[in-house]
Amino acid sequence: MATPLTFEHRIKSFPFKNRKRTKNDRLCYPLPSSAATVATAQTLNCPKPNVVPIYRCNAPGVTTASVQIAQNLGDRSLYVAPSTVSICYTDDAIKLNFLNTKEPYYAVNPAYGHNDNIWEQTVAEAFIVNVPSYDVDPTTYLEFEVSPTNQTYSAFIYNPSKVRTAGTPFDHFFVGSQPIDSTNSCKDGRCARFNGITAATTTNKAQKTWTSDVSLPLALFNVNRPAGTIWRANFFRTTFDGKDQTYGAWNAPNVISFHQVPCFGTLQFF
C-alpha cells in the first residue's frame, strides 16, 4: 500500500510507488520528458496482449470475451484484488461487466457524485476508444469509472504525448455534466444516463465481491456499425483502505500511471 503525497512531491520523486491519487494529478504522474519521448510498449515493459475478439452480446455459438485485471502497476506482479472484465456489444452500445473479487474495504466517499473525484477511493475503470488500425496509439480516449456504490465518472482524455509527458498538454472533457432539467444538477448520474452511459452495481461483502454492468453508447465514438471496428483499451482496478490505494491493470506499465497508451491492448469487434 502507498502513502499519499502532494502533487509537487510526486513530480520530484519519479519513479513512483503506489500512492493515493489527488485532485491535482488524476493519477497522471508525468514521465520526465527525457524518458517519455522514447516510451514504447517495450520500454514500459508492457508487451501488448493478443488481439481480443469481441462479439455481439448473446450471439449464438460464441463465448463472451473477457480480460483479467491481474497485474500491479509498476512491477506487473500479481495484483491482490483481481477482476474479470467481460466485453460484448449491441447495435448501439459497448457492454462491460466488471466482476471485482477479493475486495478488502469497499471504501468510497459517499458525498461524491457523477464526475467527482471517485478515483481517489475504490473504483474499476475502462480506458477505451476505437482506432483506424491495430498499430495506432490513440491520443484521445474515454475514461469511465464506477465505484462499489455505483458512483460514476466519464470523461474524454486528451493525451497527445500518449504517456503523460511532463510539460506537455493533458486534459479531460467531462461527459454527463450538462444539466438536462430544472434541477440543474448531474451529480446523481441523470445526465450521464440521459446520454446513454449507465451502470448497475451490486455488492456481496460476504464473498468480498462487487459487480458492475456498464453500457457505453457507440455514438460517443462515432461508431454506427460496430462489426469490423478495432479498439484500443486498458482496464484498471483500485482498492482503498481509507489512507492508501493499490493499483491493478489488464496490461500494466512499469510506472504508476494509468495513462500509458502504448500499454493499451487491442479489441477486434466481429
C-alpha positions as CSV (number, residue, x, y, z in Angstrom):
1,M,0.0,0.0,0.0
2,A,1.1,3.6,-0.6
3,T,1.1,6.8,1.3
4,P,-0.4,9.9,-0.2
5,L,2.0,12.6,-1.4
6,T,1.4,16.1,-2.7
7,F,1.4,16.7,-6.4
8,E,4.8,18.5,-6.1
9,H,6.3,15.6,-4.3
10,R,5.0,13.2,-6.9
11,I,6.7,15.2,-9.6
12,K,10.0,15.3,-7.8
13,S,10.1,11.6,-6.7
14,F,9.7,9.8,-10.0
15,P,9.6,6.8,-10.4
16,F,6.6,6.2,-8.1
17,K,5.4,3.5,-5.9
18,N,1.6,3.1,-5.3
19,R,0.1,6.2,-3.8
20,K,-3.3,7.7,-3.3
21,R,-4.4,9.8,-6.3
22,T,-5.0,13.5,-5.7
23,K,-7.2,16.1,-7.3
24,N,-4.1,17.7,-8.9
25,D,-2.8,14.8,-10.9
26,R,-5.6,12.4,-11.7
27,L,-3.1,9.5,-11.4
28,C,-1.3,11.1,-14.3
29,Y,2.1,11.1,-12.8
30,P,4.0,12.8,-15.7
31,L,7.0,10.9,-17.1
32,P,10.2,13.0,-17.2
33,S,10.4,14.4,-20.7
34,S,13.7,12.5,-21.4
35,A,12.0,9.2,-20.6
36,A,8.6,9.9,-22.1
37,T,9.9,10.9,-25.5
38,V,11.1,7.3,-26.1
39,A,8.4,5.4,-24.2
40,T,7.0,2.4,-26.0
41,A,5.4,-0.8,-25.0
42,Q,8.9,-2.3,-24.9
43,T,10.4,0.4,-22.7
44,L,7.3,0.4,-20.5
45,N,7.6,-3.4,-20.2
46,C,4.1,-4.0,-21.3
47,P,4.1,-6.3,-24.3
48,K,0.8,-6.0,-26.0
49,P,-1.5,-9.0,-25.3
50,N,-3.0,-10.9,-28.2
51,V,-5.9,-9.2,-30.0
52,V,-9.1,-10.0,-28.2
53,P,-12.1,-10.9,-30.4
54,I,-15.3,-9.2,-29.2
55,Y,-18.7,-10.5,-30.3
56,R,-22.2,-9.3,-30.3
57,C,-23.9,-9.9,-27.0
58,N,-25.7,-13.2,-26.8
59,A,-24.5,-14.2,-30.2
60,P,-25.2,-17.9,-30.8
61,G,-22.2,-20.2,-30.7
62,V,-19.7,-17.8,-29.2
63,T,-18.4,-17.1,-25.8
64,T,-18.4,-13.6,-24.4
65,A,-14.8,-12.3,-24.4
66,S,-13.1,-11.4,-21.1
67,V,-9.8,-10.0,-19.9
68,Q,-8.2,-10.0,-16.4
69,I,-7.1,-7.1,-14.3
70,A,-4.4,-9.0,-12.5
71,Q,-1.1,-7.1,-12.7
72,N,0.2,-4.4,-10.3
73,L,1.1,-1.1,-11.9
74,G,4.9,-0.6,-11.6
75,D,6.2,-4.1,-11.5
76,R,3.5,-6.3,-13.2
77,S,3.4,-8.7,-10.2
78,L,0.2,-10.4,-9.3
79,Y,-2.5,-7.9,-8.2
80,V,-4.0,-8.6,-4.8
81,A,-7.6,-7.9,-5.9
82,P,-8.1,-9.3,-9.4
83,S,-11.1,-8.5,-11.6
84,T,-12.6,-10.1,-14.7
85,V,-14.0,-7.7,-17.4
86,S,-16.4,-9.3,-19.9
87,I,-17.0,-7.4,-23.1
88,C,-19.6,-7.5,-25.8
89,Y,-21.6,-5.1,-28.0
90,T,-25.1,-4.4,-29.3
91,D,-26.2,-2.3,-32.2
92,D,-25.8,0.9,-30.1
93,A,-23.6,0.2,-27.1
94,I,-20.5,-1.5,-25.7
95,K,-21.4,-3.7,-22.7
96,L,-18.9,-4.2,-19.9
97,N,-19.2,-6.4,-16.9
98,F,-16.7,-5.9,-14.1
99,L,-16.5,-8.8,-11.6
100,N,-14.3,-7.5,-8.8
101,T,-13.0,-10.1,-6.4
102,K,-11.2,-10.1,-3.1
103,E,-12.4,-6.6,-2.2
104,P,-11.0,-5.8,1.2
105,Y,-12.6,-2.4,2.0
106,Y,-15.3,-1.1,-0.3
107,A,-14.1,2.4,0.7
108,V,-15.8,5.3,-1.1
109,N,-16.6,8.9,-0.4
110,P,-20.5,8.9,-0.1
111,A,-20.6,12.6,-0.8
112,Y,-19.2,12.2,-4.3
113,G,-21.5,12.2,-7.3
114,H,-21.0,11.8,-11.0
115,N,-17.7,13.1,-12.3
116,D,-16.4,13.9,-8.8
117,N,-13.0,12.5,-7.8
118,I,-14.2,8.9,-7.2
119,W,-10.8,7.7,-8.4
120,E,-9.4,8.7,-5.0
121,Q,-11.0,5.6,-3.5
122,T,-12.3,2.2,-4.7
123,V,-13.1,2.0,-8.4
124,A,-13.0,-0.1,-11.6
125,E,-12.0,1.7,-14.8
126,A,-12.1,1.3,-18.5
127,F,-10.0,3.4,-20.9
128,I,-11.2,2.7,-24.4
129,V,-11.5,4.2,-27.9
130,N,-11.9,3.0,-31.5
131,V,-8.9,3.4,-33.8
132,P,-8.4,3.0,-37.6
133,S,-5.8,0.2,-37.4
134,Y,-4.1,-2.1,-35.0
135,D,-0.8,-0.1,-34.8
136,V,-2.4,3.3,-33.8
137,D,-1.7,4.6,-30.2
138,P,-4.6,7.0,-29.7
139,T,-4.2,10.5,-28.3
140,T,-7.8,10.7,-27.1
141,Y,-9.9,8.1,-25.3
142,L,-12.8,7.7,-23.0
143,E,-12.1,7.2,-19.3
144,F,-15.0,5.5,-17.5
145,E,-15.0,4.6,-13.8
146,V,-17.5,3.1,-11.4
147,S,-17.4,2.5,-7.6
148,P,-18.9,-0.2,-5.4
149,T,-21.8,2.2,-4.6
150,N,-22.4,2.9,-8.3
151,Q,-20.8,6.4,-8.4
152,T,-19.6,7.0,-11.9
153,Y,-17.1,9.2,-13.8
154,S,-16.9,9.7,-17.6
155,A,-14.6,11.9,-19.5
156,F,-12.7,12.0,-22.7
157,I,-8.9,12.3,-22.1
158,Y,-6.6,14.4,-24.3
159,N,-3.1,12.9,-24.0
160,P,-1.1,13.9,-27.1
161,S,2.2,12.7,-25.7
162,K,0.5,9.3,-25.2
163,V,2.4,8.8,-21.9
164,R,1.5,12.0,-19.9
165,T,4.9,13.6,-20.5
166,A,5.7,16.4,-18.1
167,G,5.3,19.9,-19.6
168,T,3.1,18.7,-22.5
169,P,-0.7,19.1,-22.9
170,F,-3.0,16.8,-21.0
171,D,-6.7,17.5,-20.3
172,H,-10.1,15.9,-19.7
173,F,-13.6,16.7,-21.0
174,F,-16.5,15.6,-18.9
175,V,-19.4,13.6,-20.4
176,G,-22.7,13.7,-18.5
177,S,-22.2,17.0,-16.8
178,Q,-24.5,19.2,-18.8
179,P,-27.8,19.7,-16.9
180,I,-30.9,18.3,-18.6
181,D,-33.7,19.6,-16.4
182,S,-34.7,22.2,-13.8
183,T,-32.7,20.6,-11.0
184,N,-29.6,22.0,-12.8
185,S,-27.6,19.0,-11.3
186,C,-25.9,16.0,-12.7
187,K,-24.4,14.6,-9.6
188,D,-26.9,11.7,-9.3
189,G,-25.9,10.5,-12.8
190,R,-29.1,11.5,-14.5
191,C,-27.2,13.5,-17.2
192,A,-24.9,10.6,-17.9
193,R,-27.8,8.2,-18.1
194,F,-29.6,10.6,-20.5
195,N,-26.5,10.3,-22.7
196,G,-26.7,6.5,-22.6
197,I,-23.9,6.0,-20.1
198,T,-25.3,3.6,-17.5
199,A,-24.0,1.4,-14.6
200,A,-25.7,-1.0,-12.3
201,T,-23.6,-2.2,-9.4
202,T,-24.2,-4.9,-6.7
203,T,-22.0,-5.9,-3.8
204,N,-21.6,-9.1,-1.9
205,K,-19.5,-8.3,1.1
206,A,-19.7,-11.9,2.4
207,Q,-18.0,-13.0,-0.8
208,K,-15.8,-9.9,-0.9
209,T,-17.0,-9.1,-4.5
210,W,-18.8,-6.3,-6.3
211,T,-20.1,-6.4,-9.9
212,S,-20.9,-3.6,-12.3
213,D,-22.8,-3.9,-15.5
214,V,-21.8,-0.9,-17.7
215,S,-23.2,0.4,-21.0
216,L,-21.3,2.9,-23.1
217,P,-23.1,4.2,-26.2
218,L,-21.3,3.7,-29.5
219,A,-22.4,7.2,-30.6
220,L,-19.7,8.5,-28.2
221,F,-17.1,7.1,-30.6
222,N,-18.9,8.0,-33.9
223,V,-19.5,4.3,-34.5
224,N,-22.8,3.1,-36.0
225,R,-21.7,-0.3,-37.4
226,P,-19.5,-1.9,-34.7
227,A,-18.7,-5.1,-36.5
228,G,-15.3,-4.8,-38.1
229,T,-14.1,-2.0,-35.9
230,I,-10.8,-2.0,-34.0
231,W,-10.4,-0.6,-30.4
232,R,-7.6,0.1,-28.0
233,A,-8.3,-0.3,-24.3
234,N,-6.9,-0.9,-20.9
235,F,-8.8,-1.8,-17.7
236,F,-7.9,-0.9,-14.1
237,R,-8.9,-1.5,-10.5
238,T,-8.1,0.3,-7.3
239,T,-8.7,-0.6,-3.7
240,F,-8.5,1.9,-0.9
241,D,-8.3,1.4,2.9
242,G,-9.0,5.0,3.9
243,K,-5.4,6.0,3.5
244,D,-3.6,4.1,0.8
245,Q,-4.5,2.7,-2.6
246,T,-3.4,-0.3,-4.7
247,Y,-3.5,-0.2,-8.5
248,G,-4.1,-3.1,-10.8
249,A,-4.3,-3.3,-14.6
250,W,-5.0,-5.6,-17.5
251,N,-1.7,-4.7,-19.2
252,A,0.4,-2.8,-16.6
253,P,3.3,-0.4,-17.4
254,N,6.4,-0.3,-15.3
255,V,5.4,3.1,-13.9
256,I,2.5,4.1,-11.6
257,S,0.4,5.8,-14.2
258,F,-2.8,4.6,-16.0
259,H,-2.3,7.0,-18.9
260,Q,0.4,5.0,-20.8
261,V,-1.3,4.5,-24.1
262,P,1.4,2.1,-25.6
263,C,0.2,-0.4,-23.0
264,F,-3.4,-0.4,-24.2
265,G,-4.4,-3.7,-25.6
266,T,-6.4,-4.3,-28.8
267,L,-10.0,-5.4,-29.2
268,Q,-11.4,-6.5,-32.6
269,F,-15.2,-6.4,-33.0
270,F,-16.7,-9.2,-35.1
